[in-house]
Amino acid sequence: MTLTLERGGSASASSRALFPKGPSFTLEDFSNKDFIVRDFVDSLAETAVPASRRSGPAFSAFDPKPLIRSFENALRQLGTLSNELQEKESELLSQVRRAEIQHDQTLETLGRKLDQSMAQFEALDLTLNNPTPANGSSNANGNGASRSGPDGGGNVAVQIGEKLEELDRKRRKAQDATFLIQCWTEVSESGQLTSLEEIQRQGGPENKVRCAVIARQLMRISQRLDPLSWSQSNGFRGNGATNGVAAAARRHNTREVLEKFSELLEQDLLKQFNNSYRRQNFDDMMECARVLYDFNSGASVIAAFVNQHQFFIDRDQLITDEVTTDGETWEQLADPDSDPPGVEPSLQSLVDEVKIVMQEESFIIKRAFPYYETVLSKFIQRVFQQSIQQRLEMVLDKALTISSLAFLRSLHASRSYISALVEDLKTHGLTEHPEPCSAQISQTLDQQLEELFVPYLVGNSYIDREKKSLEEMYNSLLFKFTLFHSRRKKAPTGFMAAIAQQGTQLLATAKDAYTERLESSDLTPTQKAMMLRVAGLQDNSSNKNDIEVTEQDGILNVASAKRMIIWLAESVRRALEMGSASDTPKDVNALLNLLLTSMGQVYVETALDAALEKATSQENVKTEPDLSYLPRVRPAVTITNLMSRFITTVLIRLAESNTTVRRHMEAQAKVAIEATERKTNAVMKNTMDVAVNWVTKTLAQQKKVDFRPKDNDLEGLVDSLQTPTCQAICTFLSAKVAAQTGRAVDGQNLEMFSSELAVAVHRLLFEHFKKFPVNATGGLMVTKDIAKYVSTMKDWPLSKDVEHTVEMLTEVGYLFIIGPEALRERSRNLAAGATSGTASIARKLLKADFKAFVQRRDDSSSVGIQSVLAGL
């Protein structure tokens, strides 16, 4: 705000007034955006007090008069300004009302004119589209204009336009025909194309297209009118003229002239296309590509674009580079116990670069070619067939020099990574981005991927490689096992030798296959080292006769079986991802056969055969039987369960699409599992026979006087708890049979075996105590022996029925020590039965058995005992 303030005490005495003037201000002072009311009032107060008084003593009296005069003056000016402001506001309101009235009048005028224009348009539209009556009629504007005739109006205009267009086409066609004849005359008579070259020199896409079209038409004319240039005889007449034109007039070879012109035109267009590509002039590239399509369906421009691409130039320089993966990675690839390291780095780098280049170039291809899908298909073919295929072959050739497993892992990793590339390109869309790829491009990508791996997947070549690799690893892992059992001394004749004959042949085959492969000349050093390491051999121990094996090498190992299943699972995964869905059942069937042969027959059944032979050899030994073979049954059962579960949950499920193959696999697995179960059962049955035979032989060594001790033997009997026979049998049953059986089977199988063995021992003891006379002191020994037998058998996991049967032996012991009255009481609970053959498995004693036991007592001839027996 600018205030003009005149204060008293001015420097000029001539300008000093008697009373100081108040401040003066205008409307502009209040229009300033920096105006503040408080500052304005403060300025009024400051100007009201003279300067001499403001600088006077601080204790001077306050004089309000200057302030009153200053504020009164300001109020008078503000009132004046307010009046002026009201007048201006009234004037502006009047102007606004006048402008609104004028605006409404203008809108009304324009509305009327618009209605008139629309009415005129409708009248014109009706006139053009509907013929007017013959006698005429006035138009919508009432100007009296009329049309006559049935063909008037719009139909006439349309007909006239069509005729004009037809005439224009005929005119252009005539001009083109004239120019074509002119060009043919030039090329046939002078061997030149002056007119066509003139058009070419004019430049421009349209002229080049016209040159291409005319050149192609001239080619057809030359084929018909100048067959000599094409080494043909078609079209000649008998008088030596060709279609009415003298042969002498054809002094020039029109074919060569036209081909030369077309070639120059094509080279010119290709050069222009390349220049436009470097300048990123996509519109010009599009025109050149469209013209070149008329020459050879665009083959030349597509070849120029693809062959001269910087990606192929750079990659051609690098394609001779060796595969530079470190040795540790290759060893990891060849190690079956290590996880595959993935795709080879140089191939991975190439595939990653291909992904970027394809996405970038598809954008250029779509803008530069009208037939962009064809160009993109050629580009994809070149990328896969040249760059990717060459690098893939180098990687696989290198992997093949390492080991067969390294080759399979490299092939699988490469297939997976390139398949991921194809899926990424489909999802990206390439020329259709951001939409997915078109059907043609998707088909091209799938076809290139399939052709890339066809040499490795044709027929049964891939699954045969998988089987060969697994066989080598299995034979290596089981070499010491097969070598041990091949050296094991077998029974020369007998039933078991006939049963084990097939297993022996398989052992020999597996062992010989390993040694032959190890001595093969085409075996790579890395694979040989792997086979030796898996087999647990040294490099200098290739001669099988020098290899030392121990008893531990011939025992089943669950960890080894798990390794075999893990290796097989990896092969199944590769076969599933590499092969087609229709080949999967056949492939898993082949792998199933290998598993059943290597793990089922060579490994598990061989160990069971060895255990069975050992058990058979222990049936009639003179010394205490050796049951150390029994623990070998436990890993056989565990491995069989693992194998069965893997077959059921993995292999057979993968074959569900082929019912025939699936049923065949189920039958094969069932036969193999049943064969293992039969051999396991045979081992356990023979073990029971061994135990029963030894118990029978030991019971036969019981002395007659053991239960009729003399008076001078009482001190020794008091010190001994059981008879030597009882102690020997119980020690054998608990320390050997029960302990070794618990390490062989468990659960229900252990309960069934223990129950059957307890029943057999119970039967032997039941008959055993009927053979010996017992006196009063001997009855105590019988009771102690029976208590020991019962406690020994009750420590086994028995069924409830068998446990009751075993406890019945205690009742037998009481029969030798209780008196006549107690015998009579017990005789009342006897079971009916004429024979004692079923007494050993009955819950109650039979009368015949009761009588047989009581009659072995020394006091059986007493009156009390005889009365009990007579009461039966």
Stockholm file with secondary structure:
# STOCKHOLM 1.0

chainA/1-872         MTLTLERGGSASASSRALFPKGPSFTLEDFSNKDFIVRDFVDSLAETAVPASRRSGPAFSAFDPKPLIRSFENALRQLGTLSNELQEKESELLSQVRRAEIQHDQTLETLGRKLDQSMAQFEALDLTLNNPTPANGSSNANGNGASRSGPDGGGNVAVQIGEKLEELDRKRRKAQDATFLIQCWTEVSESGQLTSLEEIQRQGGPENKVRCAVIARQLMRISQRLDPLSWSQSNGFRGNGATNGVAAAARRHNTREVLEKFSELLEQDLLKQFNNSYRRQNFDDMMECARVLYDFNSGASVIAAFVNQHQFFIDRDQLITDEVTTDGETWEQLADPDSDPPGVEPSLQSLVDEVKIVMQEESFIIKRAFPYYETVLSKFIQRVFQQSIQQRLEMVLDKALTISSLAFLRSLHASRSYISALVEDLKTHGLTEHPEPCSAQISQTLDQQLEELFVPYLVGNSYIDREKKSLEEMYNSLLFKFTLFHSRRKKAPTGFMAAIAQQGTQLLATAKDAYTERLESSDLTPTQKAMMLRVAGLQDNSSNKNDIEVTEQDGILNVASAKRMIIWLAESVRRALEMGSASDTPKDVNALLNLLLTSMGQVYVETALDAALEKATSQENVKTEPDLSYLPRVRPAVTITNLMSRFITTVLIRLAESNTTVRRHMEAQAKVAIEATERKTNAVMKNTMDVAVNWVTKTLAQQKKVDFRPKDNDLEGLVDSLQTPTCQAICTFLSAKVAAQTGRAVDGQNLEMFSSELAVAVHRLLFEHFKKFPVNATGGLMVTKDIAKYVSTMKDWPLSKDVEHTVEMLTEVGYLFIIGPEALRERSRNLAAGATSGTASIARKLLKADFKAFVQRRDDSSSVGIQSVLAGL
#=GR chainA/1-872 SS CCCBCCCSSCSCSTTCCSSCCCCBCCHHHHHCTTCCHHHHHHHHHHHHSCHHHHTSCTTSCCCCHHHHHHHHHHHHHHHHHHHHHHHHHHHHHHHHHHHHHHHHHHHHHHHHHHHHHHHHHHHHHHHHHSCCCTTCCCCTTCCCCCCCSTTCHHHHHHHHHHHHHHHHHHHHHHHHHHHHHHHHHHHHHTSCCHHHHHHHHHCSHHHHHHHHHHHHHHHHHHHHHCGGGGTCCTTBCTTSCBTTBCGGGCCSCHHHHHHHHHHHHHHHHHHHHHHHHHHTCHHHHHHHHHHHHHHHTTHHHHHHHHHTCHHHHHHHHHTTCCCCCCHHHHHHHHCTTSCCCCSCHHHHHHHHHHHHHHHHHHHHHHHHCTTHHHHHHHHHHHIIIIIIHHHHHHHHHHHHTTCHHHHHHHHHHHHHHHHHHHHHHHHHCGGGTTSCCCHHHHHHHHHHHHHHHHHHHSTTHHHHHHHHHHHHHHHHHTHHHHHHHHHSCCCSSSHHHHHTHHHHHHHHHHHHHHHHHHTCTTCCHHHHHHHHHHHTCCTTCCSGGGCCCCGGGGSCCHHHHHHHHHHHHHHHHHHHHHSCTTTHHHHHHHHHHHHIIIIIIIIIIHHHHHHHHHHHHTTTCSSCCCCTTGGGHHHHHHHHHHHHHHIIIIIHHHTTTCHHHHHHHHHHHHHHHHHHHHHHHHHHHHHHHHHHHHHHHHHTTCCGGGGSCCGGGHHHHHHCSSCHHHHHHHHIIIIIIIHHHHHHCCHHHHHHHHHHHHHHHHHHHHHHTTSSCBCHHHHHHHHHHHHHHHHHHHTSCCCHHHHHHHHHHHHHHHTTTSCHHHHHHHHTTCBCCSCSTTGGGSSSCBHHHHHHHHHTBTTTTSHHHHHHHHTC
#=GC SS_cons         CCCBCCCSSCSCSTTCCSSCCCCBCCHHHHHCTTCCHHHHHHHHHHHHSCHHHHTSCTTSCCCCHHHHHHHHHHHHHHHHHHHHHHHHHHHHHHHHHHHHHHHHHHHHHHHHHHHHHHHHHHHHHHHHHSCCCTTCCCCTTCCCCCCCSTTCHHHHHHHHHHHHHHHHHHHHHHHHHHHHHHHHHHHHHTSCCHHHHHHHHHCSHHHHHHHHHHHHHHHHHHHHHCGGGGTCCTTBCTTSCBTTBCGGGCCSCHHHHHHHHHHHHHHHHHHHHHHHHHHTCHHHHHHHHHHHHHHHTTHHHHHHHHHTCHHHHHHHHHTTCCCCCCHHHHHHHHCTTSCCCCSCHHHHHHHHHHHHHHHHHHHHHHHHCTTHHHHHHHHHHHIIIIIIHHHHHHHHHHHHTTCHHHHHHHHHHHHHHHHHHHHHHHHHCGGGTTSCCCHHHHHHHHHHHHHHHHHHHSTTHHHHHHHHHHHHHHHHHTHHHHHHHHHSCCCSSSHHHHHTHHHHHHHHHHHHHHHHHHTCTTCCHHHHHHHHHHHTCCTTCCSGGGCCCCGGGGSCCHHHHHHHHHHHHHHHHHHHHHSCTTTHHHHHHHHHHHHIIIIIIIIIIHHHHHHHHHHHHTTTCSSCCCCTTGGGHHHHHHHHHHHHHHIIIIIHHHTTTCHHHHHHHHHHHHHHHHHHHHHHHHHHHHHHHHHHHHHHHHHTTCCGGGGSCCGGGHHHHHHCSSCHHHHHHHHIIIIIIIHHHHHHCCHHHHHHHHHHHHHHHHHHHHHHTTSSCBCHHHHHHHHHHHHHHHHHHHTSCCCHHHHHHHHHHHHHHHTTTSCHHHHHHHHTTCBCCSCSTTGGGSSSCBHHHHHHHHHTBTTTTSHHHHHHHHTC
//
